[in-house]
Amino acid sequence: MSRIDRRGFLNRSALWTLGIGGLPATAWAQLGAGDPAVPVSGLMSPATQAAIDRGLEYLASRQNDDGSFGSGGYSRNVAVCGLVGMAFMSAGSTPGRGPHGLEVNRCVAYLLNHAQDSGFITMAEAASHGPMYGHGFATLFLAEVYGMSPDSQVRDVLAKAVKLIVDTQNSEGGWRYQPQRRDADISVTICQIMALRAARNAGIYVPNETVERCVEYVKRSQNPDGGFMYMLQGGQSRFPRSAAGVVAFYSAGIYEGPELERGLDYLIRELPANDSFNRATHYFYGHYYAAQAMWHAGGDYWEKWYPAIRDALLARQKRDGSWFDSICSEYGTAMACIILQMPSNYLPIFQH
């Protein structure tokens, strides 16, 4: 594959190989500056910004004294905390700075306080059925924090968290619910490769072999229709995991190729509609990844996708500023805010 992507920049696969993936956020922003394939103007309407502001205020009001979020079975879950932190950072806040700098600081503190010596980031009482989901989202958030506001304590925890991911990759090239080298599924796998991508961007060492094995696993998970099966044993394609599969390619630095094109063509057939909330499973999870996939693809993909998901989300926001999800409203609201703020391009992991 060429080291120059379709926009004329070094692709991220080349950056992995050259060992210069650890660029600061400002440098990543410069790499994507002036990209004509991803128009931003006109997308962030006043109504959209108002919805985001209300969502972020709701999240700020829901933070617990220890810095965590979540309610019900997901109270104080580390994945929810990491995602809410990313929602704040998507608006431009960083630790101690910006309208939600305090809340970001408290998210960081909570995750650092629940990082084990092994590198595993988890709150055992709120780990649900898949603690590696929590670890992946928490690691991703800390990588974004460290990349934008370097701190030695965050780096130490982040490096251990990354090592745990690398060390628990299974023989197929993927990951699953527990930090063990056993089975793997596409959903947990994308959580880990995205966390590794963000950490590598921030200057944390990640072996190329880990990425290459993950890419092979994702390719083997793709069905002929362009979607993705859940596990390599076989199965039908589904929208949420297929969106995650496409983002896995982008996270690994793959910006072109038949597998990617088939995946995008599969996703575009699932264009969001207002009534899709009522018939979709894992709605916010799927659209969190689909928005990233279309953002990276740019062009017609993005121009069609963002207005559709934007309008669908605005129509479903509750009066208190939240979005409902069966996991918890903090999770749904964080996901919605991240999706709506994609054009802002603040987070390094989303920058072109």
C-alpha positions in Angstrom: 0.0 0.0 0.0 1.1 3.5 -0.8 2.3 5.6 2.2 0.4 8.5 0.7 -3.4 8.5 1.3 -6.0 9.8 -1.1 -5.8 13.2 0.5 -2.1 13.5 -0.3 -0.9 13.0 3.3 1.2 10.2 4.8 -1.4 7.6 5.8 -1.4 6.5 9.4 -0.2 3.0 8.5 2.9 4.7 7.3 3.1 6.7 10.5 3.0 3.5 12.5 5.8 2.0 10.4 7.9 5.2 10.5 7.4 5.4 14.3 6.1 9.0 14.2 2.5 8.3 15.2 3.0 10.1 18.5 2.2 13.5 17.1 0.6 16.1 19.4 -3.0 17.1 18.7 -1.9 20.3 17.0 0.2 18.3 14.5 -2.7 15.9 13.7 -4.9 19.0 13.1 -2.3 20.4 10.7 -2.2 17.1 8.8 -6.0 17.4 8.1 -6.1 21.1 7.6 -7.9 22.2 4.5 -9.2 18.7 3.6 -11.8 19.4 0.9 -13.3 15.9 1.3 -14.9 16.7 4.7 -17.0 19.8 4.6 -17.8 21.2 8.1 -19.5 24.6 7.5 -23.3 24.5 7.8 -23.4 21.3 9.7 -23.2 22.7 13.3 -26.4 24.7 13.2 -27.5 26.8 16.2 -30.0 24.1 17.1 -27.3 21.5 17.0 -25.0 23.5 19.2 -27.9 24.2 21.7 -28.6 20.5 21.9 -25.0 19.7 22.6 -24.7 22.4 25.2 -27.8 21.0 27.0 -26.5 17.5 26.8 -23.1 18.5 28.3 -24.9 20.4 31.1 -27.0 17.3 31.8 -23.8 15.2 32.0 -22.1 17.7 34.3 -25.1 17.6 36.7 -24.8 13.8 36.8 -21.2 13.4 37.9 -20.8 11.7 41.2 -18.5 13.0 44.0 -15.8 10.5 43.1 -15.8 11.6 39.4 -17.8 8.7 38.0 -21.1 8.6 36.2 -23.8 6.1 35.5 -26.9 4.8 37.1 -28.5 1.4 37.7 -26.4 -1.6 36.8 -23.8 0.7 35.1 -23.3 3.1 38.0 -19.6 4.0 38.2 -18.7 2.0 35.2 -15.3 3.0 33.8 -16.5 2.9 30.2 -19.3 5.4 30.9 -16.8 7.6 32.7 -14.4 7.5 29.8 -17.1 8.3 27.2 -18.5 11.2 29.2 -15.0 12.6 29.5 -14.6 12.3 25.7 -17.9 14.1 25.2 -16.6 17.0 27.3 -13.3 17.0 25.4 -15.1 16.9 22.1 -16.4 20.4 23.0 -12.8 21.7 23.5 -12.5 21.2 27.3 -9.3 19.6 28.5 -8.1 18.8 32.1 -8.6 21.9 34.1 -9.4 24.1 31.1 -12.6 25.0 29.3 -16.2 25.0 30.5 -15.9 21.4 31.6 -12.3 21.2 32.6 -13.2 20.4 36.2 -15.4 17.5 35.1 -12.7 16.2 32.8 -10.2 16.3 35.7 -12.5 14.4 37.9 -13.0 11.8 35.2 -9.3 11.4 35.0 -8.9 11.0 38.7 -11.6 8.4 38.9 -10.0 6.2 36.2 -6.5 6.6 37.7 -8.0 5.5 41.0 -9.3 2.4 39.5 -6.2 1.3 37.5 -4.8 -1.9 38.9 -1.0 -2.7 39.1 -1.6 -5.1 36.2 -2.7 -2.2 34.0 -6.4 -3.3 34.1 -8.7 -0.3 34.5 -12.0 -1.5 36.0 -14.4 -1.0 38.8 -15.3 -4.6 39.7 -18.7 -3.8 41.1 -19.7 -2.1 37.9 -17.9 -4.1 35.2 -21.1 -5.6 33.7 -20.5 -8.7 31.5 -17.5 -7.4 29.6 -14.9 -5.5 31.6 -12.6 -5.3 28.6 -15.1 -2.9 27.0 -14.6 -0.7 30.0 -10.8 -1.0 29.8 -10.8 -0.1 26.2 -12.9 3.0 26.5 -11.1 4.1 29.6 -7.7 3.6 27.9 -8.9 5.6 24.9 -10.0 8.5 27.0 -6.7 8.6 29.0 -4.8 8.5 25.7 -6.7 11.5 24.5 -6.1 13.3 27.8 -2.3 12.5 27.7 -2.0 13.5 24.1 -3.5 16.9 24.8 -2.3 17.5 28.4 0.9 15.4 29.1 1.1 14.2 32.7 3.5 11.7 34.1 0.9 9.9 36.2 -1.4 9.5 33.3 1.4 8.3 31.1 2.4 5.6 33.7 -1.2 4.3 33.9 -1.7 4.5 30.2 1.5 2.6 29.4 0.4 -0.2 31.7 -3.1 -0.2 30.2 -1.7 -0.5 26.7 0.7 -3.3 27.7 -2.3 -5.3 29.1 -4.1 -4.9 25.8 -1.0 -6.1 23.9 -0.4 -9.0 26.2 -4.0 -10.3 26.1 -4.4 -10.4 22.3 -5.5 -13.9 21.4 -4.1 -16.2 18.8 -6.7 -15.1 16.2 -5.6 -11.4 16.6 -8.6 -10.2 18.7 -9.9 -9.6 22.2 -13.0 -10.5 24.2 -14.7 -9.8 27.5 -11.9 -10.7 29.9 -8.2 -9.8 29.9 -7.3 -13.3 28.8 -5.9 -14.9 25.7 -9.0 -16.9 24.9 -11.7 -16.2 22.4 -12.3 -12.9 20.5 -15.2 -10.9 19.0 -15.2 -8.0 16.6 -16.9 -5.7 19.1 -14.4 -5.9 21.9 -11.6 -6.0 19.4 -12.4 -2.6 18.0 -12.4 -1.1 21.5 -8.9 -2.3 21.9 -7.4 -1.3 18.6 -9.0 2.2 18.8 -7.4 2.6 22.3 -4.1 1.4 20.9 -4.3 3.9 18.0 -5.0 6.8 20.4 -2.2 5.7 22.7 0.3 5.4 19.8 -0.7 8.9 18.6 0.2 10.1 22.1 3.6 8.5 22.0 3.0 5.3 23.8 4.8 2.2 22.3 2.5 -0.3 20.5 4.1 -3.2 18.5 3.4 -3.1 14.8 2.8 -6.9 15.0 -0.2 -6.3 17.4 -1.8 -4.0 14.8 -1.1 -6.3 11.9 -2.6 -9.3 13.6 -5.7 -7.3 14.5 -6.1 -6.2 10.9 -6.0 -9.8 9.7 -8.6 -10.7 12.4 -10.9 -7.9 11.2 -10.5 -8.9 7.5 -11.4 -12.5 8.3 -14.5 -11.3 10.2 -16.0 -9.6 7.1 -18.9 -11.3 5.3 -19.4 -11.2 1.5 -22.1 -8.5 1.9 -19.5 -6.1 3.4 -20.8 -6.4 6.9 -19.1 -8.2 9.8 -19.8 -11.3 11.8 -19.6 -11.3 15.5 -17.0 -14.1 15.9 -15.0 -16.1 13.4 -17.2 -19.1 13.8 -19.6 -17.4 11.4 -22.8 -15.4 11.6 -24.9 -12.7 9.9 -23.8 -9.1 9.5 -25.3 -6.5 11.8 -25.1 -2.8 11.6 -23.5 -2.0 15.0 -20.6 -4.4 14.7 -20.2 -3.6 11.0 -19.7 0.0 11.8 -17.1 -1.0 14.4 -15.4 -3.2 11.9 -15.0 -0.3 9.4 -13.5 1.9 12.2 -11.1 -0.8 13.0 -9.6 -0.4 9.5 -9.2 3.3 10.0 -7.8 2.9 13.4 -5.1 0.6 12.0 -4.2 3.2 9.3 -6.0 1.6 6.4 -7.7 4.3 4.3 -8.3 2.4 1.1 -8.9 -1.2 -0.2 -11.7 -3.5 -1.2 -12.6 -4.5 2.4 -13.0 -0.9 3.5 -15.1 0.0 0.4 -17.4 -3.0 1.0 -17.8 -2.1 4.6 -18.8 1.5 3.7 -21.2 0.4 1.1 -22.9 -1.9 3.7 -23.2 0.9 6.2 -24.6 3.6 3.8 -27.6 1.3 3.3 -28.4 1.8 7.0 -28.8 5.6 6.7 -30.3 6.9 10.0 -34.0 7.7 10.2 -36.0 9.1 13.1 -37.9 5.9 13.6 -34.8 3.7 13.8 -34.6 4.3 17.6 -37.6 2.1 17.9 -36.3 -0.9 16.0 -32.5 -0.8 16.5 -30.4 -2.7 19.1 -27.2 -1.1 20.4 -28.3 2.2 18.7 -25.8 4.6 20.2 -23.0 2.1 20.1 -23.6 1.5 16.4 -23.9 5.2 15.5 -20.9 6.1 17.5 -18.8 4.0 15.2 -20.8 4.7 12.0 -20.3 8.5 12.5 -16.5 7.9 12.8 -16.5 5.7 9.7 -18.3 8.3 7.6 -16.3 11.1 9.0 -13.1 9.4 7.9 -14.6 8.4 4.6 -15.6 12.0 3.9 -17.2 13.1 0.6 -20.7 11.9 -0.2 -20.6 9.4 2.7 -20.3 12.1 5.3 -22.5 14.6 3.5 -25.4 12.1 3.5 -24.7 10.6 6.9 -24.2 13.5 9.3 -27.4 15.4 8.6 -29.4 12.2 8.9 -28.0 11.2 12.3 -28.0 14.8 13.5 -31.7 15.2 12.8 -32.5 11.8 14.3 -30.7 12.7 17.5 -32.1 16.2 17.8 -35.6 14.7 17.5 -35.0 12.3 20.4 -33.4 14.6 23.0 -35.3 14.8 26.2 -36.3 18.1 27.9 -33.6 17.7 30.5 -30.9 17.6 27.8 -30.4 13.8 27.9 -30.8 10.9 25.5 -32.2 7.7 26.8 -30.4 4.4 26.5 -31.1 1.1 28.2 -27.6 1.1 29.6 -28.1 4.5 31.2 -28.9 8.0 30.2 -25.4 9.2 30.9 -24.1 6.7 28.3 -26.7 7.6 25.7 -26.1 11.3 26.2 -22.3 11.0 26.0 -22.6 9.0 22.8 -25.0 11.5 21.2 -22.8 14.4 22.2 -19.7 12.8 20.7 -21.6 12.0 17.5 -23.0 15.5 17.1 -19.6 17.1 17.8 -17.7 15.1 15.2 -17.3 18.1 12.8 -15.6 20.1 15.6 -12.6 17.8 15.2 -11.1 18.5 18.6 -10.2 15.0 19.7 -7.0 13.7 18.2 -8.4 10.2 17.5 -11.0 11.7 15.2 -8.7 14.2 13.4 -7.8 13.6 9.8 
